[in-house]
Amino acid sequence: MEAIITVVGFLGAGKTTLLKYLLENFNNNDWNPFVILNDYENANLDAQQFSKQIGMNCIKPVSGSCICCSGIMELRNTVNRIPERKNGITLIEANGTSDACSLMEFLGVGLNDRFLPPIQISVVDVKNWQQRGEHNELEANQIQVSSLLVLTHLENVNENRKNQVIHQLKQLNPTAKIIPMDCLDVLLLPELLPSKNTAVKLDHQKAHWASCSVDLPNLPNSTCIHTICSALSKSILRIKGCTIIGKDINHTYFERTPDGEVFIRPFNGVPITGSKLLSIGPGSEPSVLKNAIKKSIAVASFK
């Protein structure tokens, strides 16, 4: 029977990094993974970043809905249509605001008999755990029915902070295994059992945020990326973009995480939907994104 592993966690916690780690290790051990990616806006952008590890025919992006509620039927149907493979395993990355408890409650209903009951892994950003202000409740909800809690962002975190976070995690989910990502043995994941922990009910509307995307023109230089990210309010918790910088012939991908850090790296190929700027969080509106783009280009032109 085929295992189904859902990966959840707050925006910027490291879900995509974990998924790349899992794919590399499953591939090296002759497993045949199928990946489902969920995002509010343009999941294709993330899907293309995995194409070097796994063929695009084994990746299914699910955009425009949240798989913990309105998108659950599409998710379930997608899983049931996955072709049977020798040593098959299905990996699902939920968007960073998913109601993880609702996802596990509904996903296991109506799946084909060839699948094992889904299990959930939560990615926990130790540095920023429970420092999300009004979103702390959602972040806490995302670990309560997981079988495994994977610790990330441990760099520059002292031992006291790490122990404090682990103590809080155990209080919320005493049955889950807790392990840093670099200590994770992926071959044990298919043997995990679904969590039996009782979760505290979350007001589901707290898992539903504004999101939007707009076309992003070529930018004169990489400084424009930082200008765009600085111009957008901190209430917008996630910013992602992909475009061509200066005279480059290849596309560049960038993101701003909830703690304000900006990361820039090469994009794999040409974005299927064209160059885009995306945002998730209160204040996400097309006009806001367009104004930030105009400002960045104006500043670059002035200099």
Backbone as CSV, one residue per row, in Angstrom:
resi,resn,N_x,N_y,N_z,CA_x,CA_y,CA_z,C_x,C_y,C_z
1,MET,0.841,-1.195,0.000,0.000,0.000,0.000,0.880,1.252,0.000
2,GLU,0.332,2.340,-0.551,1.119,3.564,-0.715,0.864,4.539,0.426
3,ALA,1.957,5.043,0.999,1.861,6.026,2.078,1.567,7.408,1.514
4,ILE,0.799,8.192,2.282,0.518,9.584,1.953,1.048,10.435,3.101
5,ILE,1.937,11.362,2.777,2.530,12.225,3.792,2.195,13.675,3.456
6,THR,1.496,14.350,4.360,1.217,15.766,4.167,2.219,16.578,4.972
7,VAL,2.744,17.614,4.353,3.714,18.502,4.996,3.031,19.846,5.235
8,VAL,2.935,20.242,6.502,2.281,21.494,6.862,3.251,22.344,7.672
9,GLY,2.885,23.587,7.884,3.721,24.491,8.657,3.472,25.919,8.233
10,PHE,3.814,26.852,9.100,3.532,28.264,8.850,4.349,28.772,7.663
11,LEU,3.890,29.871,7.083,4.588,30.493,5.966,6.066,30.711,6.297
12,GLY,6.940,30.233,5.424,8.364,30.447,5.603,9.045,29.517,6.576
13,ALA,8.322,28.512,7.082,8.915,27.616,8.079,9.959,26.678,7.474
14,GLY,9.841,26.404,6.181,10.807,25.519,5.531,10.197,24.287,4.916
15,LYS,8.909,24.345,4.553,8.229,23.181,3.974,8.857,22.769,2.643
16,THR,9.124,23.757,1.789,9.691,23.440,0.479,11.097,22.863,0.622
17,THR,11.869,23.401,1.547,13.213,22.866,1.804,13.128,21.415,2.268
18,LEU,12.187,21.129,3.164,12.000,19.757,3.628,11.575,18.852,2.479
19,LEU,10.669,19.338,1.646,10.186,18.518,0.538,11.322,18.180,-0.426
20,LYS,12.191,19.130,-0.714,13.347,18.852,-1.570,14.256,17.804,-0.925
21,TYR,14.421,17.905,0.375,15.236,16.936,1.115,14.623,15.538,1.026
22,LEU,13.297,15.459,1.189,12.614,14.171,1.111,12.732,13.568,-0.284
23,LEU,12.532,14.403,-1.302,12.603,13.906,-2.675,13.989,13.356,-2.990
24,GLU,15.012,14.086,-2.596,16.375,13.630,-2.868,16.635,12.267,-2.235
25,ASN,16.197,12.112,-0.983,16.469,10.868,-0.272,15.588,9.722,-0.742
26,PHE,14.333,9.991,-1.067,13.482,8.928,-1.601,13.993,8.464,-2.966
27,ASN,14.395,9.405,-3.814,14.934,9.043,-5.124,16.195,8.191,-4.992
28,ASN,17.042,8.546,-4.037,18.301,7.812,-3.839,18.075,6.406,-3.302
29,ASN,16.873,6.160,-2.764,16.577,4.846,-2.193,15.518,4.095,-3.006
30,ASP,15.402,4.472,-4.292,14.545,3.757,-5.256,13.054,3.831,-4.939
31,TRP,12.622,4.900,-4.269,11.193,5.157,-4.125,10.740,5.999,-5.316
32,ASN,9.437,5.971,-5.598,8.862,6.735,-6.696,7.834,7.728,-6.153
33,PRO,8.297,8.922,-5.801,7.377,9.892,-5.196,6.496,10.600,-6.216
34,PHE,5.301,10.972,-5.761,4.407,11.865,-6.503,4.144,13.036,-5.573
35,VAL,4.232,14.261,-6.101,4.139,15.461,-5.269,2.913,16.283,-5.652
36,ILE,2.163,16.711,-4.642,1.046,17.646,-4.826,1.386,18.914,-4.059
37,LEU,1.361,20.054,-4.763,1.692,21.345,-4.153,0.463,22.234,-4.126
38,ASN,0.165,22.802,-2.964,-0.983,23.687,-2.828,-0.517,25.095,-2.466
39,ASP,-1.072,26.092,-3.141,-0.809,27.482,-2.783,-2.008,28.308,-3.209
40,TYR,-2.191,29.437,-2.530,-3.292,30.323,-2.906,-3.106,30.841,-4.333
41,GLU,-1.875,31.210,-4.653,-1.594,31.852,-5.932,-0.474,31.117,-6.661
42,ASN,-0.767,30.644,-7.856,0.256,30.159,-8.789,1.172,29.095,-8.189
43,ALA,0.608,27.946,-7.847,1.416,26.834,-7.350,2.368,26.308,-8.424
44,ASN,2.092,26.665,-9.699,2.996,26.245,-10.779,4.400,26.788,-10.573
45,LEU,4.492,27.977,-9.969,5.791,28.605,-9.750,6.670,27.729,-8.868
46,ASP,6.073,27.171,-7.809,6.813,26.281,-6.924,7.047,24.915,-7.570
47,ALA,6.053,24.448,-8.324,6.164,23.123,-8.938,7.383,23.025,-9.848
48,GLN,7.657,24.087,-10.602,8.783,24.050,-11.534,10.126,23.926,-10.820
49,GLN,10.171,24.332,-9.546,11.428,24.266,-8.814,11.810,22.831,-8.450
50,PHE,10.866,21.903,-8.608,11.147,20.502,-8.299,11.436,19.669,-9.542
51,SER,11.376,20.286,-10.717,11.437,19.510,-11.955,12.796,18.850,-12.182
52,LYS,13.855,19.334,-11.513,15.155,18.681,-11.644,15.226,17.412,-10.804
53,GLN,14.381,17.317,-9.786,14.377,16.150,-8.916,13.338,15.122,-9.322
54,ILE,12.278,15.594,-9.967,11.158,14.713,-10.294,10.476,15.263,-11.544
55,GLY,10.064,14.393,-12.447,9.440,14.841,-13.685,8.145,15.586,-13.431
56,MET,7.833,16.554,-14.296,6.621,17.351,-14.121,5.366,16.493,-14.197
57,ASN,5.453,15.314,-14.812,4.296,14.415,-14.858,4.028,13.768,-13.506
58,CYS,4.964,13.945,-12.562,4.774,13.420,-11.201,4.567,14.539,-10.188
59,ILE,4.240,15.738,-10.695,3.955,16.885,-9.833,2.605,17.459,-10.231
60,LYS,1.761,17.721,-9.247,0.459,18.307,-9.508,0.292,19.570,-8.663
61,PRO,0.318,20.763,-9.283,0.052,21.992,-8.538,-1.445,22.217,-8.366
62,VAL,-1.856,22.640,-7.185,-3.261,22.943,-6.898,-3.315,24.383,-6.398
63,SER,-3.859,25.290,-7.237,-3.884,26.713,-6.911,-5.312,27.210,-6.730
64,GLY,-5.421,28.381,-6.083,-6.690,29.100,-6.042,-7.659,28.654,-4.985
65,SER,-7.323,27.634,-4.219,-8.202,27.190,-3.143,-7.355,26.576,-2.044
66,CYS,-7.963,26.443,-0.882,-7.246,25.883,0.257,-7.643,24.417,0.402
67,ILE,-6.673,23.517,0.412,-6.985,22.084,0.427,-7.549,21.616,1.761
68,CYS,-7.559,22.497,2.775,-8.162,22.087,4.049,-9.671,22.258,4.035
69,CYS,-10.232,22.875,2.986,-11.694,23.076,2.951,-12.200,23.073,1.508
70,SER,-12.217,24.234,0.835,-12.821,24.315,-0.495,-12.090,23.463,-1.528
71,GLY,-10.800,23.203,-1.296,-10.042,22.413,-2.255,-9.903,20.947,-1.902
72,ILE,-10.614,20.495,-0.847,-10.412,19.119,-0.382,-10.872,18.096,-1.410
73,MET,-11.959,18.383,-2.124,-12.439,17.440,-3.132,-11.434,17.310,-4.280
74,GLU,-10.896,18.445,-4.722,-9.890,18.407,-5.788,-8.670,17.639,-5.323
75,LEU,-8.255,17.854,-4.076,-7.092,17.144,-3.541,-7.356,15.648,-3.507
76,ARG,-8.514,15.250,-2.985,-8.843,13.832,-2.867,-8.901,13.170,-4.247
77,ASN,-9.523,13.857,-5.205,-9.608,13.305,-6.563,-8.226,13.200,-7.202
78,THR,-7.368,14.183,-6.929,-6.003,14.147,-7.457,-5.250,12.944,-6.914
79,VAL,-5.376,12.698,-5.619,-4.708,11.553,-5.004,-5.212,10.245,-5.620
80,ASN,-6.518,10.116,-5.778,-7.089,8.875,-6.309,-6.697,8.611,-7.765
81,ARG,-6.300,9.679,-8.492,-5.905,9.509,-9.902,-4.405,9.247,-10.068
82,ILE,-3.658,9.283,-8.979,-2.216,9.035,-9.075,-1.993,7.595,-9.552
83,PRO,-1.188,7.416,-10.580,-0.961,6.042,-11.093,-0.199,5.188,-10.087
84,GLU,-0.508,3.902,-10.093,0.207,2.979,-9.209,1.651,2.834,-9.685
85,ARG,2.576,2.840,-8.731,3.990,2.680,-9.036,4.609,1.734,-8.033
86,LYS,5.668,1.058,-8.448,6.436,0.260,-7.499,7.114,1.209,-6.529
87,ASN,7.031,0.910,-5.229,7.596,1.769,-4.182,7.077,3.202,-4.283
88,GLY,5.788,3.335,-4.557,5.195,4.664,-4.658,4.994,5.315,-3.295
89,ILE,5.131,6.627,-3.255,4.828,7.391,-2.049,4.330,8.759,-2.490
90,THR,3.287,9.256,-1.839,2.683,10.540,-2.198,3.017,11.580,-1.139
91,LEU,3.534,12.728,-1.597,3.892,13.839,-0.714,3.017,15.036,-1.056
92,ILE,2.383,15.620,-0.046,1.490,16.759,-0.242,2.016,17.933,0.580
93,GLU,2.336,19.031,-0.090,2.733,20.244,0.630,1.537,21.194,0.683
94,ALA,1.022,21.431,1.881,-0.109,22.338,2.059,0.375,23.782,2.097
95,ASN,-0.499,24.713,1.753,-0.091,26.116,1.832,0.116,26.522,3.292
96,GLY,0.855,27.593,3.493,1.313,27.967,4.833,0.263,28.456,5.792
97,THR,-0.996,28.578,5.352,-2.060,29.006,6.267,-3.127,27.922,6.444
98,SER,-2.819,26.709,6.040,-3.807,25.629,6.106,-4.241,25.335,7.539
99,ASP,-5.512,25.016,7.686,-6.035,24.455,8.935,-5.653,22.978,8.909
100,ALA,-4.520,22.669,9.522,-3.938,21.333,9.399,-4.821,20.248,10.000
101,CYS,-5.561,20.588,11.046,-6.440,19.601,11.683,-7.610,19.249,10.767
102,SER,-8.206,20.261,10.142,-9.296,20.002,9.205,-8.812,19.203,8.005
103,LEU,-7.610,19.498,7.549,-7.045,18.773,6.412,-6.979,17.284,6.699
104,MET,-6.477,16.913,7.873,-6.356,15.497,8.205,-7.714,14.854,8.470
105,GLU,-8.633,15.655,8.970,-9.975,15.129,9.255,-10.702,14.729,7.977
106,PHE,-10.516,15.520,6.903,-11.278,15.304,5.675,-10.532,14.513,4.605
107,LEU,-9.200,14.570,4.600,-8.444,13.956,3.512,-8.618,12.446,3.469
108,GLY,-8.647,11.805,4.621,-8.686,10.342,4.652,-10.015,9.730,4.261
109,VAL,-11.038,10.553,4.061,-12.369,10.048,3.709,-12.482,9.940,2.190
110,GLY,-12.738,8.738,1.698,-12.978,8.563,0.267,-11.753,8.280,-0.570
111,LEU,-10.629,7.967,0.055,-9.441,7.606,-0.720,-9.510,6.144,-1.149
112,ASN,-8.851,5.835,-2.259,-8.803,4.445,-2.728,-8.141,3.537,-1.697
113,ASP,-8.537,2.274,-1.724,-8.042,1.318,-0.730,-6.548,1.062,-0.848
114,ARG,-5.935,1.417,-1.968,-4.505,1.142,-2.125,-3.634,2.108,-1.322
115,PHE,-4.258,3.144,-0.721,-3.506,4.115,0.070,-3.631,3.825,1.565
116,LEU,-2.534,4.006,2.265,-2.555,3.947,3.725,-3.218,5.209,4.278
117,PRO,-3.715,5.186,5.514,-4.256,6.415,6.111,-3.200,7.512,6.099
118,PRO,-3.553,8.731,5.704,-2.563,9.812,5.617,-1.927,10.114,6.978
119,ILE,-0.654,10.472,6.931,0.017,10.959,8.136,0.518,12.371,7.844
120,GLN,0.750,13.115,8.905,1.119,14.521,8.743,2.451,14.826,9.419
121,ILE,3.261,15.638,8.730,4.507,16.165,9.276,4.367,17.677,9.375
122,SER,4.725,18.240,10.525,4.735,19.694,10.677,6.162,20.205,10.696
123,VAL,6.393,21.269,9.960,7.684,21.944,9.969,7.591,23.115,10.945
124,VAL,8.496,23.154,11.917,8.453,24.171,12.971,9.693,25.060,12.881
125,ASP,9.463,26.329,12.616,10.525,27.332,12.586,10.849,27.710,14.031
126,VAL,11.934,27.138,14.579,12.261,27.340,16.000,12.536,28.816,16.300
127,LYS,13.186,29.497,15.375,13.534,30.898,15.592,12.288,31.765,15.795
128,ASN,11.250,31.504,15.002,10.072,32.386,15.009,8.826,31.748,15.604
129,TRP,8.937,30.544,16.150,7.785,29.848,16.722,7.054,30.725,17.757
130,GLN,5.736,30.842,17.568,4.844,31.583,18.456,5.250,33.044,18.648
131,GLN,5.850,33.599,17.599,6.131,35.032,17.561,5.420,35.649,16.359
132,ARG,4.221,35.096,16.069,3.450,35.513,14.887,2.334,36.482,15.246
133,GLY,2.302,36.981,16.487,1.252,37.902,16.891,-0.114,37.259,16.812
134,GLU,-1.008,37.875,16.053,-2.385,37.391,15.949,-2.488,36.032,15.252
135,HIS,-1.396,35.568,14.649,-1.427,34.288,13.938,-0.827,33.139,14.753
136,ASN,-0.529,33.382,16.022,0.042,32.324,16.871,-0.889,31.116,16.976
137,GLU,-2.188,31.376,17.053,-3.146,30.276,17.211,-3.120,29.344,16.005
138,LEU,-3.043,29.932,14.818,-2.980,29.120,13.601,-1.701,28.286,13.581
139,GLU,-0.566,28.906,13.921,0.696,28.171,13.927,0.645,27.007,14.914
140,ALA,0.064,27.237,16.098,-0.054,26.170,17.099,-0.966,25.056,16.603
141,ASN,-2.028,25.428,15.890,-2.951,24.433,15.342,-2.257,23.502,14.357
142,GLN,-1.264,24.023,13.650,-0.637,23.264,12.567,0.250,22.120,13.053
143,ILE,0.448,21.989,14.353,1.300,20.889,14.827,0.520,19.861,15.649
144,GLN,-0.767,20.073,15.853,-1.480,19.297,16.866,-1.893,17.892,16.440
145,VAL,-2.027,17.639,15.145,-2.389,16.279,14.719,-1.302,15.697,13.814
146,SER,-0.073,16.149,14.010,1.053,15.627,13.237,1.723,14.484,13.987
147,SER,2.230,13.548,13.224,2.954,12.414,13.803,4.425,12.741,14.029
148,LEU,4.928,13.719,13.278,6.331,14.097,13.365,6.444,15.612,13.262
149,LEU,7.265,16.197,14.140,7.534,17.629,14.109,9.006,17.813,13.735
150,VAL,9.245,18.482,12.614,10.598,18.677,12.106,11.045,20.106,12.424
151,LEU,12.144,20.232,13.153,12.637,21.534,13.590,13.543,22.146,12.523
152,THR,13.287,23.416,12.188,14.102,24.134,11.205,14.543,25.480,11.785
153,HIS,15.385,26.181,11.033,15.889,27.504,11.427,16.516,27.468,12.822
154,LEU,17.385,26.488,13.010,18.077,26.335,14.288,19.392,27.123,14.333
155,GLU,19.777,27.683,13.190,21.004,28.466,13.166,20.837,29.697,14.069
156,ASN,21.846,29.994,14.826,21.846,31.164,15.715,20.736,31.132,16.768
157,VAL,20.227,29.939,17.062,19.249,29.762,18.136,19.953,29.075,19.303
158,ASN,19.889,29.698,20.483,20.596,29.087,21.615,19.828,27.892,22.169
159,GLU,20.485,27.135,23.015,19.909,25.895,23.539,18.668,26.152,24.376
160,ASN,18.654,27.270,25.113,17.482,27.596,25.943,16.241,27.803,25.083
161,ARG,16.406,28.544,23.974,15.283,28.783,23.071,14.795,27.468,22.462
162,LYS,15.722,26.642,22.025,15.355,25.356,21.443,14.575,24.510,22.444
163,ASN,15.061,24.434,23.680,14.383,23.625,24.703,13.017,24.198,25.053
164,GLN,12.910,25.524,25.051,11.629,26.171,25.332,10.598,25.799,24.271
165,VAL,11.012,25.851,23.008,10.095,25.519,21.910,9.690,24.050,21.980
166,ILE,10.637,23.163,22.216,10.332,21.734,22.310,9.351,21.475,23.453
167,HIS,9.527,22.155,24.572,8.602,22.000,25.710,7.192,22.407,25.307
168,GLN,7.055,23.520,24.598,5.731,23.976,24.166,5.115,23.010,23.152
169,LEU,5.945,22.475,22.268,5.447,21.518,21.280,4.919,20.253,21.958
170,LYS,5.620,19.798,22.971,5.190,18.589,23.693,3.891,18.814,24.446
171,GLN,3.691,20.028,24.915,2.428,20.332,25.596,1.256,20.301,24.622
172,LEU,1.476,20.796,23.403,0.417,20.831,22.403,0.194,19.478,21.736
173,ASN,1.270,18.702,21.595,1.174,17.408,20.921,2.144,16.432,21.586
174,PRO,1.720,15.837,22.696,2.630,14.973,23.466,2.992,13.663,22.775
175,THR,2.279,13.275,21.733,2.529,11.976,21.093,3.462,12.065,19.889
176,ALA,3.733,13.277,19.405,4.542,13.427,18.186,6.029,13.245,18.461
177,LYS,6.725,12.690,17.472,8.184,12.657,17.515,8.702,14.030,17.103
178,ILE,9.786,14.485,17.727,10.368,15.795,17.438,11.824,15.602,17.055
179,ILE,12.215,16.144,15.891,13.575,15.894,15.406,14.031,17.041,14.505
180,PRO,15.303,17.467,14.596,15.833,18.444,13.633,15.879,17.836,12.234
181,MET,15.751,18.683,11.212,15.665,18.156,9.852,16.919,17.387,9.461
182,ASP,18.096,17.831,9.930,19.314,17.146,9.507,19.508,15.791,10.192
183,CYS,18.610,15.456,11.114,18.658,14.136,11.760,17.547,13.209,11.264
184,LEU,16.833,13.654,10.244,15.660,12.919,9.782,16.048,11.736,8.894
185,ASP,15.561,10.551,9.227,15.730,9.354,8.411,14.443,9.153,7.611
186,VAL,14.478,9.504,6.333,13.255,9.500,5.537,12.684,8.100,5.359
187,LEU,13.496,7.072,5.471,13.002,5.712,5.261,12.057,5.267,6.379
188,LEU,12.058,6.005,7.482,11.141,5.670,8.572,9.768,6.320,8.399
189,LEU,9.665,7.301,7.502,8.416,8.053,7.373,7.225,7.191,6.959
190,PRO,7.396,6.278,5.974,6.229,5.460,5.596,5.718,4.571,6.728
191,GLU,6.519,4.398,7.789,6.111,3.547,8.902,5.419,4.332,10.020
192,LEU,5.355,5.666,9.884,4.679,6.466,10.905,3.184,6.164,10.914
193,LEU,2.589,6.270,12.090,1.144,6.061,12.234,0.438,7.406,12.392
194,PRO,-0.820,7.499,11.971,-1.559,8.748,12.158,-1.615,9.145,13.626
195,SER,-1.600,10.446,13.869,-1.633,10.961,15.235,-2.990,10.673,15.889
196,LYS,-2.940,10.376,17.179,-4.165,10.188,17.963,-4.378,11.343,18.938
197,ASN,-3.584,12.387,18.768,-3.692,13.537,19.661,-5.014,14.272,19.430
198,THR,-5.605,14.767,20.498,-6.840,15.544,20.405,-6.488,17.013,20.250
199,ALA,-6.955,17.626,19.171,-6.590,18.999,18.864,-7.621,19.989,19.403
200,VAL,-7.132,21.180,19.724,-8.017,22.282,20.101,-8.608,22.861,18.823
201,LYS,-9.918,23.038,18.805,-10.605,23.505,17.603,-10.186,24.924,17.248
202,LEU,-9.905,25.157,15.965,-9.520,26.466,15.463,-10.692,27.102,14.727
203,ASP,-10.888,28.396,14.944,-11.847,29.144,14.135,-11.327,29.116,12.702
204,HIS,-12.020,28.395,11.831,-11.490,28.107,10.503,-11.192,29.367,9.699
205,GLN,-11.916,30.449,9.957,-11.694,31.665,9.196,-10.301,32.246,9.441
206,LYS,-9.670,31.859,10.533,-8.318,32.344,10.807,-7.288,31.723,9.869
207,ALA,-7.712,30.699,9.138,-6.816,30.066,8.161,-7.062,30.585,6.746
208,HIS,-7.884,31.621,6.614,-8.215,32.159,5.298,-7.761,33.608,5.206
209,TRP,-6.776,33.840,4.340,-6.207,35.170,4.197,-6.349,35.662,2.769
210,ALA,-6.170,36.973,2.617,-6.168,37.549,1.281,-4.912,37.125,0.541
211,SER,-5.017,37.035,-0.771,-3.859,36.744,-1.618,-4.128,37.302,-3.008
212,CYS,-3.076,37.572,-3.740,-3.258,38.052,-5.116,-1.941,37.927,-5.868
213,SER,-1.999,38.111,-7.178,-0.795,38.109,-8.009,-0.986,39.071,-9.170
214,VAL,0.124,39.629,-9.653,0.098,40.532,-10.808,1.289,40.194,-11.692
215,ASP,1.222,40.621,-12.951,2.355,40.454,-13.853,3.532,41.292,-13.351
216,LEU,4.721,40.749,-13.495,5.923,41.444,-13.043,6.831,41.673,-14.249
217,PRO,7.079,42.927,-14.619,7.952,43.190,-15.766,9.409,42.878,-15.423
218,ASN,10.256,42.879,-16.447,11.688,42.758,-16.193,12.130,43.926,-15.304
219,LEU,13.032,43.647,-14.378,13.495,44.679,-13.448,14.921,45.095,-13.808
220,PRO,15.249,46.378,-13.664,16.577,46.866,-14.054,17.721,46.208,-13.300
221,ASN,17.514,45.939,-12.005,18.577,45.338,-11.186,17.959,44.662,-9.969
222,SER,18.789,43.928,-9.232,18.291,43.175,-8.083,17.892,44.073,-6.917
223,THR,18.382,45.322,-6.917,17.967,46.265,-5.872,16.458,46.491,-5.919
224,CYS,15.878,46.389,-7.117,14.428,46.556,-7.272,13.664,45.538,-6.431
225,ILE,14.218,44.334,-6.313,13.565,43.297,-5.520,13.446,43.750,-4.066
226,HIS,14.534,44.277,-3.526,14.523,44.744,-2.137,13.594,45.945,-1.975
227,THR,13.528,46.798,-2.979,12.624,47.950,-2.921,11.174,47.499,-2.888
228,ILE,10.845,46.522,-3.726,9.484,45.975,-3.740,9.127,45.387,-2.381
229,CYS,10.027,44.577,-1.850,9.756,43.914,-0.572,9.639,44.913,0.577
230,SER,10.421,45.991,0.517,10.356,47.015,1.565,9.086,47.846,1.457
231,ALA,8.597,48.006,0.229,7.423,48.852,0.017,6.130,48.181,0.455
232,LEU,6.146,46.871,0.578,4.925,46.142,0.938,4.848,45.959,2.446
233,SER,3.662,46.185,2.991,3.439,46.166,4.438,3.829,44.832,5.067
234,LYS,4.237,44.894,6.341,4.582,43.674,7.074,3.356,42.795,7.314
235,SER,2.151,43.369,7.161,0.930,42.556,7.302,0.841,41.520,6.191
236,ILE,1.497,41.802,5.066,1.606,40.817,3.989,2.733,39.876,4.379
237,LEU,2.388,38.667,4.761,3.348,37.781,5.398,4.233,37.012,4.419
238,ARG,3.813,36.910,3.177,4.635,36.170,2.212,4.604,36.868,0.863
239,ILE,5.777,37.110,0.312,5.904,37.716,-1.004,6.790,36.803,-1.841
240,LYS,6.360,36.523,-3.051,7.149,35.701,-3.974,7.115,36.345,-5.350
241,GLY,8.191,36.185,-6.085,8.207,36.736,-7.425,9.196,36.019,-8.310
242,CYS,8.999,36.179,-9.614,9.901,35.569,-10.589,9.929,36.460,-11.821
243,THR,11.138,36.861,-12.230,11.254,37.727,-13.401,12.692,37.694,-13.905
244,ILE,12.965,38.499,-14.930,14.319,38.640,-15.467,14.925,39.933,-14.932
245,ILE,16.159,39.850,-14.490,16.848,41.001,-13.925,17.889,41.524,-14.913
246,GLY,17.830,42.827,-15.198,18.827,43.453,-16.066,18.956,42.774,-17.411
247,LYS,20.196,42.414,-17.775,20.467,41.797,-19.076,20.556,40.267,-18.990
248,ASP,20.155,39.719,-17.853,20.168,38.263,-17.710,19.244,37.614,-18.737
249,ILE,19.592,36.413,-19.141,18.712,35.667,-20.050,17.876,34.651,-19.268
250,ASN,18.276,34.383,-18.037,17.549,33.433,-17.194,16.714,34.173,-16.151
251,HIS,15.672,33.495,-15.681,14.782,34.092,-14.691,15.358,33.983,-13.280
252,THR,14.967,34.926,-12.456,15.363,34.962,-11.047,14.119,34.850,-10.175
253,TYR,14.235,34.047,-9.127,13.138,33.864,-8.163,13.510,34.575,-6.868
254,PHE,12.527,35.171,-6.206,12.793,35.796,-4.910,11.586,35.640,-3.991
255,GLU,11.841,35.760,-2.708,10.757,35.692,-1.725,11.126,36.496,-0.493
256,ARG,10.087,37.031,0.162,10.246,37.657,1.471,9.476,36.834,2.476
257,THR,10.159,36.370,3.510,9.545,35.525,4.522,8.839,36.393,5.565
258,PRO,8.017,35.792,6.443,7.288,36.582,7.439,8.169,37.414,8.366
259,ASP,9.421,36.995,8.576,10.295,37.781,9.449,11.052,38.867,8.690
260,GLY,10.717,39.057,7.413,11.268,40.164,6.641,12.514,39.849,5.850
261,GLU,13.059,38.643,5.962,14.254,38.285,5.205,13.914,38.094,3.724
262,VAL,14.811,38.541,2.869,14.617,38.422,1.430,15.657,37.453,0.867
263,PHE,15.181,36.493,0.096,16.065,35.497,-0.512,15.917,35.565,-2.030
264,ILE,17.036,35.530,-2.723,17.053,35.613,-4.183,17.862,34.432,-4.719
265,ARG,17.321,33.741,-5.715,18.054,32.603,-6.278,17.609,32.381,-7.730
266,PRO,18.396,31.643,-8.505,18.010,31.354,-9.890,16.714,30.539,-9.943
267,PHE,15.923,30.789,-10.971,14.696,30.024,-11.192,14.982,28.939,-12.218
268,ASN,14.382,27.786,-12.015,14.604,26.648,-12.898,13.694,26.746,-14.121
269,GLY,14.241,27.224,-15.227,13.461,27.301,-16.453,12.740,28.621,-16.621
270,VAL,11.644,28.580,-17.377,10.814,29.754,-17.650,9.459,29.528,-16.998
271,PRO,8.967,30.479,-16.187,7.688,30.271,-15.514,6.542,30.060,-16.500
272,ILE,5.778,28.999,-16.261,4.687,28.633,-17.172,3.685,29.768,-17.325
273,THR,3.405,30.464,-16.227,2.382,31.515,-16.236,2.967,32.895,-16.496
274,GLY,4.249,32.955,-16.868,4.885,34.242,-17.072,5.418,34.806,-15.758
275,SER,6.152,35.902,-15.868,6.731,36.530,-14.677,5.619,37.108,-13.800
276,LYS,5.696,36.801,-12.493,4.636,37.206,-11.582,5.204,37.719,-10.260
277,LEU,4.409,38.565,-9.589,4.636,38.961,-8.199,3.407,38.512,-7.427
278,LEU,3.616,37.751,-6.341,2.518,37.188,-5.561,2.646,37.602,-4.105
279,SER,1.511,37.717,-3.432,1.535,38.027,-2.001,0.427,37.276,-1.280
280,ILE,0.682,36.987,-0.004,-0.288,36.307,0.854,-0.322,37.048,2.185
281,GLY,-1.520,37.400,2.637,-1.666,38.066,3.924,-2.521,39.313,3.817
282,PRO,-3.005,39.827,4.940,-3.837,41.032,4.939,-3.171,42.181,4.192
283,GLY,-3.945,42.818,3.332,-3.409,43.921,2.541,-2.989,43.518,1.149
284,SER,-3.149,42.235,0.821,-2.798,41.762,-0.520,-3.848,42.219,-1.520
285,GLU,-3.484,43.189,-2.328,-4.369,43.702,-3.377,-3.537,44.010,-4.613
286,PRO,-4.068,43.773,-5.800,-3.299,44.028,-7.028,-2.746,45.441,-7.108
287,SER,-3.542,46.436,-6.703,-3.084,47.828,-6.792,-1.873,48.069,-5.905
288,VAL,-1.833,47.410,-4.755,-0.717,47.563,-3.828,0.560,46.988,-4.445
289,LEU,0.442,45.810,-5.063,1.602,45.188,-5.697,2.088,46.026,-6.884
290,LYS,1.163,46.532,-7.689,1.545,47.331,-8.856,2.251,48.615,-8.436
291,ASN,1.788,49.234,-7.353,2.440,50.457,-6.874,3.864,50.176,-6.391
292,ALA,4.047,49.026,-5.744,5.387,48.656,-5.273,6.336,48.432,-6.456
293,ILE,5.818,47.815,-7.517,6.634,47.593,-8.725,7.018,48.933,-9.360
294,LYS,6.040,49.849,-9.490,6.310,51.162,-10.083,7.357,51.922,-9.268
295,LYS,7.234,51.848,-7.961,8.179,52.545,-7.087,9.603,52.002,-7.289
296,SER,9.731,50.683,-7.372,11.061,50.079,-7.504,11.728,50.495,-8.809
297,ILE,10.948,50.537,-9.887,11.503,50.926,-11.181,11.843,52.411,-11.198
298,ALA,11.002,53.223,-10.570,11.264,54.660,-10.498,12.536,54.950,-9.716
299,VAL,12.733,54.254,-8.601,13.932,54.437,-7.792,15.167,54.024,-8.575
300,ALA,15.066,52.905,-9.306,16.198,52.425,-10.105,16.539,53.420,-11.218
301,SER,15.523,54.009,-11.841,15.724,54.962,-12.934,16.381,56.239,-12.408
302,PHE,15.958,56.675,-11.223,16.508,57.897,-10.624,17.990,57.748,-10.324
303,LYS,18.359,56.520,-9.847,19.752,56.294,-9.525,20.615,56.185,-10.777
